[in-house]
Amino acid sequence: MLQSTSLESFFQQFNEANQKWWQSWVNAVTPAAAAMPSGVAPVQGVSPEAFETHSLYYQQQLALWLQLIGAGGGQQLEPEKGDRRFAAPEWELPLFNFLKQSYLLTSKWLTQMVDHVHADEETKARMAFFARQYLDAVSPTNFAVTNPEVLALAVDTRGESLNEGMKKLLEDIQKGTITMTDESQFVVGENLAVSPGQVVFENELIQLIQYAPTTPDVHEIPLLIVPPCVNKYYIMDLKPENSMVRWVVGEGHTTFLVSWKSITPELGHLKWDDYIEQGVIAAAEVVRQIGKQEKINVLSFCIGGELVSTAVPVMQARGLDWFESLTLMTVMIDHTEPGDIKHFLDPSVVASRELVIDQGGVISGKELARTFAALRANDLVWNYVVNNYLKGKTPPPFDLLYWNNDSANLALPMHTWFLRNMYFENKLAKPGSISLCGVPIDLTQITIPTYVFAAREDHIVPWSSAYRTTGIFKGPLRFVLGASGHIAGTINPVSTNKRNYWVNETLEADPQAWFDAAESRPGSWWQDWGQWLAPRAGKRVAPPKSLGNRQFKPIEPAPGRYVRERLS
């Protein structure tokens, strides 16, 4: 075995040679930047601190080697808060502790090196994001030979765990998605989306469901729910104990819901205008007629909220004053700061789609789901790679994750227009910069009472971006911030009384200033929303004796055909 002095000499020479290589690489960066893709700002070298960081990294790696051979001690790094990858006691064994420490040290080094790069903030943010993607992928937890939990289980099962994992990998390759839950435990219409109701209207794009009342009297003004069209609607109607639809109906609201159809090739010509006309406006008109009311309340979620928001100016131009109130759940109107998803958006891809937009096409829901999963790769990708493929285990049943894998396709013209005009050019926040259905869109003219909800840890719609809506809409506004993420923060049943939410009656210009002065309240934000909506839902009246009416007769029981269609 080499003596520690020999190791120190070796690493000193290696470090000197590596610094020379690093310097030559930095010198080459600027001319090489000329070959970078359009739209990517060039890197102009690195700061002098980079060399100190680089040198320290090798000194720390040397200390780890010395610790492994028993010739010294090294600094022990801890994973970030919430990182459960190295929680098992097997990671404290000398060899695997070395692998863990080396990985954590390398992660720290690469992150610091990105900070030292001379580039604009947007480029550095993109570099940092994909550096994290790379580091997440190469973690020793993701490989059988470097994960002590996987090795121990393989020994205990005489290799059966690895054999079972290979079977699960082949199954998922055929499906085109990673299995996140025990899908055998769920059937839409049997233990998901089971709130009683009837489909009372349908066209090529939507089915409209009316839910059966469960209270002795109901509010006279009906409620229309517009969920996102990129997933199935039953995020609003999961298992009964997690169902927002069930809770809303139980609060006495005559409730209708839009079930979007997953786009097939023959519908690939549909534009954003069609989603407004055949989706939002068509559904609202039917709800008014069945409910026999001039106005209705509207609850929208994610991209469903953007569809509703763009429908309002179109309706106003036609003299259709149909909405008593709006609720926007995790909706981004101003795309100035769209979050990490911007790193996946490629202008060249959108430009290529625009060249064939008149031919139509389909954007795969599975493709979109993979993009969203990559935003939280450790939780939504690598966690299941280890559990399913390396350990051969079946993940536990979880209704949210079953829904998450039940994607829906979008029409290419609609989706391409959405990316260009909202994410790339942020036109929705610029009055009159776009027209839809022949009408200039100006959201600053919306004066309808609006409840805006955001989730503090949302990785798809950053809460501070959702907050910007309060500076665009001009009606009476209430902003409420919930704990947790895009889905878990939104679907937070009152019955479980989990988490908390923040309220502040004063809408500050700066979202952080609003939060700093906000009051934290325990439990579900649904309670606050229910109290806000009730005065806007009219008096209590006898519930309808039957669903639909003479013109819009029940077509089939809820959940309907559209939501049952699964992507192959």
C-alpha positions in Angstrom: 0.0 0.0 0.0 1.2 3.5 -0.8 2.3 5.7 2.0 0.3 8.9 2.6 3.3 11.0 1.6 3.4 9.2 -1.8 -0.3 9.9 -2.2 0.1 13.6 -1.3 2.9 13.9 -3.8 0.9 12.2 -6.5 -2.2 14.4 -5.9 0.0 17.5 -5.7 1.4 16.8 -9.2 -2.0 15.8 -10.5 -3.5 19.0 -9.1 -0.8 21.1 -10.8 -1.4 19.4 -14.1 -5.1 19.7 -13.8 -4.9 23.4 -13.1 -2.9 23.8 -16.3 -5.6 22.0 -18.2 -8.3 24.1 -16.6 -6.4 27.3 -17.6 -6.1 26.1 -21.2 -9.8 25.3 -21.3 -10.8 28.7 -20.0 -8.5 30.3 -22.6 -10.3 28.3 -25.3 -13.9 29.1 -24.1 -14.3 32.5 -25.7 -13.4 31.6 -29.3 -15.4 28.3 -28.9 -18.4 30.2 -27.8 -18.8 31.5 -31.4 -20.0 28.0 -32.3 -22.7 27.9 -29.6 -26.4 27.6 -30.8 -28.3 30.8 -31.5 -30.0 32.2 -28.4 -27.4 30.9 -26.0 -25.2 33.7 -24.6 -21.4 33.1 -24.7 -19.4 32.3 -21.7 -16.5 34.7 -21.2 -14.1 32.7 -19.1 -14.2 32.3 -15.3 -13.3 34.4 -12.3 -10.0 34.0 -10.5 -11.8 32.3 -7.6 -12.4 29.3 -9.8 -8.8 28.2 -9.6 -8.9 28.4 -5.8 -12.2 26.3 -5.8 -10.6 23.8 -8.2 -7.5 23.4 -6.0 -9.5 23.1 -2.8 -11.6 20.4 -4.5 -8.6 18.2 -5.1 -7.3 18.8 -1.6 -10.6 17.6 -0.2 -10.6 14.6 -2.5 -7.1 13.7 -1.3 -8.4 13.9 2.3 -11.2 11.5 1.4 -8.6 9.0 0.0 -6.5 9.3 3.1 -9.6 8.7 5.2 -10.5 5.6 3.2 -7.0 4.0 3.7 -6.9 5.0 7.4 -4.2 7.6 7.0 -6.2 10.7 7.9 -9.6 12.3 8.2 -11.7 14.2 5.8 -14.5 16.7 5.9 -17.9 15.0 6.2 -20.5 16.7 4.0 -24.3 16.3 4.6 -26.9 16.0 1.8 -29.2 19.0 1.3 -32.3 19.1 3.5 -35.0 16.8 2.2 -32.5 14.6 0.2 -33.3 11.1 1.3 -31.0 9.2 -1.2 -28.3 8.5 1.4 -30.5 7.9 4.5 -29.9 4.1 4.8 -27.3 3.1 7.4 -25.4 1.1 4.7 -24.1 4.4 3.4 -22.0 4.8 6.5 -19.8 1.7 5.6 -16.3 3.0 4.8 -16.3 2.3 1.0 -19.8 3.6 0.4 -19.3 6.6 2.7 -16.4 7.4 0.5 -18.6 7.2 -2.6 -21.2 9.4 -1.0 -18.7 12.0 0.2 -16.9 12.1 -3.1 -20.3 12.6 -4.9 -21.4 15.3 -2.5 -18.0 17.0 -2.8 -18.1 16.9 -6.6 -21.6 18.3 -6.6 -20.5 21.2 -4.5 -17.5 21.8 -6.7 -19.4 21.8 -9.9 -22.1 24.1 -8.5 -19.4 26.5 -7.4 -17.6 26.4 -10.7 -20.9 27.4 -12.5 -21.0 30.4 -10.1 -17.5 31.4 -11.2 -18.4 31.5 -14.9 -18.5 34.9 -16.5 -21.8 34.9 -18.2 -25.2 36.7 -18.0 -27.5 35.5 -15.2 -29.9 33.6 -17.6 -27.0 31.6 -19.1 -25.6 30.8 -15.6 -29.1 29.7 -14.4 -29.4 27.4 -17.4 -25.9 26.0 -16.7 -26.7 25.5 -13.1 -30.0 23.7 -13.9 -28.4 21.2 -16.3 -25.4 20.7 -14.0 -27.9 19.7 -11.4 -29.7 17.4 -13.9 -26.3 15.8 -14.6 -25.4 15.4 -11.0 -28.8 13.9 -10.2 -28.3 11.4 -12.9 -24.7 10.2 -11.9 -25.5 9.8 -8.2 -24.0 6.5 -6.9 -27.5 5.7 -5.6 -28.6 5.2 -9.2 -26.3 2.3 -10.0 -26.5 -1.2 -8.7 -22.7 -1.7 -8.1 -22.4 1.6 -6.1 -25.6 1.4 -4.1 -25.2 -0.7 -0.9 -29.0 -1.0 -0.4 -29.3 -2.6 -3.9 -26.4 -4.9 -3.3 -27.6 -6.1 0.1 -31.1 -6.8 -1.3 -29.7 -8.7 -4.3 -27.7 -10.9 -1.9 -30.7 -11.4 0.4 -33.0 -12.4 -2.6 -30.3 -14.3 -4.4 -30.5 -12.0 -7.4 -34.3 -12.1 -7.7 -34.7 -8.4 -6.9 -32.5 -7.6 -9.9 -34.4 -10.0 -12.1 -37.7 -8.5 -11.1 -36.3 -5.0 -11.7 -35.3 -5.9 -15.2 -38.9 -7.1 -15.9 -40.3 -3.8 -14.6 -37.8 -1.9 -16.8 -38.9 -3.7 -19.9 -42.5 -3.1 -19.1 -42.0 0.6 -18.6 -40.0 0.8 -21.9 -43.0 -0.7 -23.7 -45.3 1.8 -21.9 -43.1 4.8 -22.5 -43.4 6.0 -18.9 -41.9 5.3 -15.5 -44.4 3.6 -13.2 -44.8 5.7 -10.1 -47.5 3.9 -8.3 -49.2 0.4 -8.3 -51.5 1.1 -11.2 -53.4 -2.2 -10.7 -55.1 -0.6 -7.6 -56.9 2.1 -9.6 -59.7 2.2 -12.1 -61.3 5.4 -13.3 -65.0 5.3 -12.6 -64.6 2.7 -9.8 -62.3 4.2 -7.2 -61.2 7.4 -8.9 -63.6 10.0 -10.4 -66.6 8.4 -8.7 -68.6 11.5 -7.7 -72.2 10.8 -9.0 -73.2 12.8 -12.0 -74.1 12.8 -15.7 -72.5 14.0 -18.9 -75.1 16.6 -20.1 -73.2 18.0 -23.2 -70.4 17.0 -25.5 -68.6 18.2 -28.6 -65.4 17.0 -30.3 -63.3 18.7 -27.6 -65.1 18.4 -24.3 -67.7 16.5 -22.3 -69.5 18.6 -19.6 -70.4 16.8 -16.4 -73.1 17.9 -14.0 -72.8 16.4 -10.5 -75.7 15.2 -8.4 -76.4 17.4 -5.4 -75.8 15.9 -1.9 -77.3 18.7 0.3 -81.0 19.5 1.1 -80.6 22.9 -0.6 -78.0 24.5 -3.0 -76.7 27.8 -4.0 -78.7 29.2 -6.9 -75.6 30.3 -8.9 -73.9 27.3 -10.4 -70.1 26.6 -10.4 -68.2 25.6 -13.5 -64.8 23.9 -13.0 -62.2 24.1 -15.9 -59.3 21.8 -15.2 -56.0 21.7 -17.2 -56.3 20.1 -20.6 -52.8 18.5 -20.4 -54.0 15.9 -17.9 -57.3 14.2 -17.1 -59.9 16.1 -15.1 -60.0 13.8 -12.2 -57.2 15.6 -10.4 -60.3 17.4 -9.1 -62.1 14.1 -8.3 -59.6 11.6 -6.9 -60.5 9.1 -4.2 -63.6 10.4 -2.3 -61.5 11.5 0.7 -59.2 13.6 -1.7 -61.9 14.8 -4.0 -62.3 18.6 -4.4 -65.5 18.0 -6.5 -67.0 16.0 -3.7 -66.2 18.7 -1.2 -67.6 21.5 -3.4 -70.8 19.6 -4.0 -71.0 19.0 -0.2 -70.8 22.8 0.3 -74.0 23.1 -1.7 -72.8 24.2 -5.1 -74.5 23.0 -8.2 -71.3 21.9 -9.9 -70.4 21.3 -13.5 -67.0 20.3 -14.8 -65.2 20.2 -18.2 -63.6 16.9 -19.2 -61.1 17.6 -22.0 -60.7 15.0 -24.8 -57.1 13.7 -25.4 -56.4 15.0 -28.9 -56.4 12.4 -31.7 -54.8 13.0 -35.2 -58.2 14.1 -36.7 -58.4 16.9 -34.0 -54.7 18.0 -34.5 -55.9 21.2 -36.3 -57.4 22.8 -33.2 -56.1 26.2 -32.1 -56.2 28.1 -28.8 -59.3 29.9 -30.2 -61.0 26.5 -30.5 -60.3 25.6 -26.9 -61.9 28.9 -26.0 -64.9 28.5 -28.2 -65.6 24.8 -27.9 -64.3 24.5 -24.3 -64.8 27.5 -22.1 -67.6 29.4 -23.8 -69.6 26.3 -24.9 -69.5 24.9 -21.4 -70.4 28.2 -19.8 -73.5 28.6 -22.1 -74.8 25.1 -21.2 -74.3 25.7 -17.5 -76.2 29.0 -17.7 -79.1 27.3 -19.5 -79.3 24.3 -17.2 -78.9 26.4 -14.1 -81.3 29.0 -15.4 -79.0 31.8 -14.2 -77.6 34.8 -16.1 -74.2 34.4 -14.4 -72.1 31.5 -13.1 -69.0 31.2 -10.9 -65.8 29.6 -12.5 -63.0 27.7 -10.8 -60.0 27.0 -13.0 -56.7 25.2 -12.6 -53.3 25.7 -14.2 -53.6 26.0 -18.1 -57.3 25.8 -17.6 -57.0 29.2 -15.9 -55.2 30.7 -18.9 -57.9 29.5 -21.2 -60.6 31.0 -19.0 -58.7 34.3 -18.7 -58.3 34.6 -22.4 -62.0 33.7 -22.9 -63.2 36.6 -20.8 -62.1 39.4 -23.2 -63.7 37.5 -26.1 -66.9 37.2 -24.1 -66.8 40.9 -23.1 -66.4 41.9 -26.7 -69.6 39.9 -27.5 -71.5 41.4 -24.6 -71.5 38.2 -22.7 -71.3 39.2 -19.0 -71.6 35.6 -17.7 -69.1 35.3 -14.9 -70.0 36.3 -11.3 -66.5 35.4 -10.1 -63.3 33.7 -11.2 -60.9 31.5 -9.2 -57.4 30.8 -10.6 -55.6 27.9 -9.0 -51.8 27.9 -9.8 -52.2 29.9 -13.0 -49.4 31.9 -14.6 -50.6 34.9 -16.6 -47.3 36.9 -16.5 -44.5 34.6 -17.8 -41.6 37.0 -17.0 -40.2 34.4 -14.5 -41.6 31.0 -15.5 -39.3 28.9 -13.4 -37.0 26.0 -14.4 -39.4 24.9 -17.1 -37.9 27.7 -19.3 -34.7 25.6 -19.6 -36.5 23.0 -21.6 -38.1 25.4 -24.0 -36.2 25.6 -27.3 -37.1 28.4 -29.7 -35.8 26.4 -32.6 -38.2 23.5 -31.9 -41.1 25.9 -31.7 -40.0 27.7 -34.9 -39.9 24.3 -36.8 -43.4 23.5 -35.6 -44.6 26.9 -36.7 -43.5 26.0 -40.3 -46.0 23.1 -40.4 -48.6 24.5 -38.0 -51.3 24.6 -40.8 -50.9 20.8 -41.2 -51.8 20.3 -37.6 -50.4 17.5 -35.4 -50.4 16.1 -31.9 -48.2 16.9 -29.0 -47.7 13.8 -26.9 -49.0 13.9 -23.4 -46.3 11.5 -22.4 -43.6 13.9 -23.7 -45.1 16.7 -21.7 -45.3 14.5 -18.6 -41.6 13.6 -18.9 -40.7 17.3 -19.1 -42.6 18.0 -15.9 -41.1 15.0 -14.1 -37.5 16.2 -15.1 -38.1 19.4 -13.2 -38.0 17.3 -10.0 -35.8 14.4 -11.3 -34.8 13.0 -7.9 -38.4 12.7 -6.7 -40.1 11.8 -10.0 -37.5 9.9 -12.0 -34.5 8.5 -10.1 -36.4 7.6 -7.0 -38.4 5.2 -9.2 -35.4 4.0 -11.2 -33.8 2.8 -7.9 -37.0 1.4 -6.3 -38.5 -0.3 -9.4 -35.5 -1.3 -11.6 -32.6 -1.8 -9.1 -34.6 -3.1 -6.2 -37.4 -4.8 -8.2 -40.1 -3.3 -5.9 -43.6 -2.1 -6.9 -44.3 1.4 -5.7 -47.2 1.8 -3.2 -50.7 2.9 -4.5 -51.1 6.7 -4.6 -54.0 8.3 -6.5 -52.1 11.5 -7.3 -49.3 9.6 -9.0 -51.7 7.4 -10.9 -53.3 10.6 -12.3 -49.9 12.1 -13.0 -49.2 9.2 -15.4 -52.5 9.4 -17.1 -51.6 12.1 -19.6 -53.6 13.7 -22.4 -52.4 14.9 -25.9 -52.7 18.5 -27.0 -53.2 19.8 -30.5 -49.9 21.1 -32.0 -51.3 24.5 -33.2 -52.7 25.2 -29.8 -49.6 24.2 -27.9 -47.2 25.9 -30.3 -49.2 29.2 -30.1 -49.1 28.8 -26.3 -45.3 28.5 -26.1 -44.6 31.3 -28.5 -47.1 33.9 -27.2 -47.0 33.2 -23.5 -43.6 31.6 -22.6 -41.3 33.2 -25.2 -43.0 36.6 -25.8 -45.1 37.0 -22.6 -47.9 38.6 -24.7 -50.7 37.7 -22.3 -49.3 40.3 -19.9 -49.1 43.0 -22.6 -52.5 44.5 -23.3 -53.6 44.3 -27.0 -50.6 42.4 -28.2 -52.6 39.3 -29.3 -56.0 38.7 -30.7 -58.1 35.5 -30.2 -61.4 34.7 -31.9 -61.0 38.1 -33.7 -60.8 40.0 -30.4 -57.8 42.0 -29.0 -56.9 40.5 -25.6 -56.4 42.9 -22.7 -56.6 41.2 -19.3 -56.2 44.6 -17.6 -59.9 45.1 -18.4 -61.0 42.2 -16.3 -63.0 43.6 -13.4 -64.6 40.3 -12.2 -64.0 39.4 -8.6 -61.1 37.0 -8.6 -59.6 34.6 -6.1 -55.9 33.8 -6.9 -54.3 30.7 -5.3 -50.7 29.7 -5.6 -48.5 27.0 -4.0 -45.3 28.0 -2.3 -43.2 25.1 -3.6 -44.7 24.9 -7.0 -42.1 23.9 -9.6 -44.4 24.5 -12.6 -46.0 27.8 -11.7 -43.7 29.7 -9.3 -45.9 31.4 -6.7 -44.3 34.8 -7.2 -45.2 34.5 -10.9 -48.8 33.6 -10.0 -48.9 36.6 -7.7 -48.2 38.9 -10.7 -51.8 38.4 -11.7 -52.8 40.8 -8.9 -51.1 43.6 -10.9 -53.0 42.7 -14.1 -56.6 42.0 -13.3 -58.5 45.0 -12.0 -61.4 43.5 -10.2 -61.6 42.9 -6.4 -58.8 40.4 -5.8 -57.8 38.0 -3.1 -54.5 36.2 -3.1 -53.9 33.2 -1.0 -50.7 31.1 -0.8 -50.7 27.4 0.2 -48.0 25.2 1.4 -46.4 22.4 -0.7 -46.3 22.1 -4.5 -48.3 22.4 -7.6 -50.6 19.4 -6.9 -50.3 18.5 -3.2 -50.6 22.2 -2.3 -53.8 22.6 -4.4 -55.5 19.3 -3.6 -55.4 19.7 0.2 -58.7 18.3 1.6 -60.3 20.0 4.6 -60.9 16.7 6.2 -57.2 15.9 6.7 -56.5 19.4 8.0 -52.9 19.2 6.8 -50.4 21.9 6.0 -51.2 25.6 6.2 -51.8 28.7 4.0 -51.0 32.4 4.1 -53.3 35.4 3.8 -52.7 39.1 3.6 -55.5 41.5 2.7 -53.0 44.1 1.4 -51.8 43.3 -2.1 -48.2 44.7 -2.1 -46.5 45.3 -5.4 -43.7 43.0 -4.4 -44.7 39.3 -3.7 -42.0 38.9 -1.0 -43.3 42.0 0.8 -46.8 40.4 0.7 -45.4 37.2 2.1 -43.4 38.9 4.9 -46.5 40.6 6.2 -48.8 37.6 5.6 -50.6 35.6 8.4 -50.1 31.8 8.4 -53.3 29.8 9.1 -53.5 26.1 9.7 -55.3 23.6 7.5 -56.6 23.7 4.0 -57.0 26.8 1.9 -60.3 25.4 0.7 -61.9 26.8 3.8 -60.8 30.3 3.0 -62.0 29.9 -0.6 -65.3 28.5 0.4 -66.0 31.5 2.7 -65.0 33.8 -0.2 -67.2 32.0 -2.8 -70.4 31.6 -0.7 -71.6 35.2 -0.8 -71.1 35.2 -4.6 -73.1 32.0 -5.1 -76.5 33.5 -4.4 -79.2 32.4 -2.0 -80.0 28.8 -1.1 -82.7 27.1 -3.1 -84.1 23.6 -3.6 -81.7 21.3 -5.5 -82.6 20.2 -9.1 -84.9 17.1 -9.2 -82.9 15.8 -12.2 -79.7 16.5 -14.1 -79.6 18.4 -17.4 -82.8 19.8 -18.9 -85.0 19.2 -22.0 -82.4 20.6 -24.3 -79.4 19.0 -22.7 -80.4 15.6 -21.6 -78.0 13.2 -19.8 -75.8 11.4 -22.3 -74.0 8.9 -20.1 -73.1 8.6 -16.4 -70.0 10.4 -15.0 -67.0 10.1 -15.5 -67.8 9.8 -19.2 -65.9 8.3 -22.2 -63.3 11.0 -22.7 -61.6 10.6 -19.4 -61.4 6.8 -19.7 -59.2 7.0 -22.9 -55.6 6.2 -22.1 -52.6 6.9 -24.2 -51.0 3.8 -25.7 
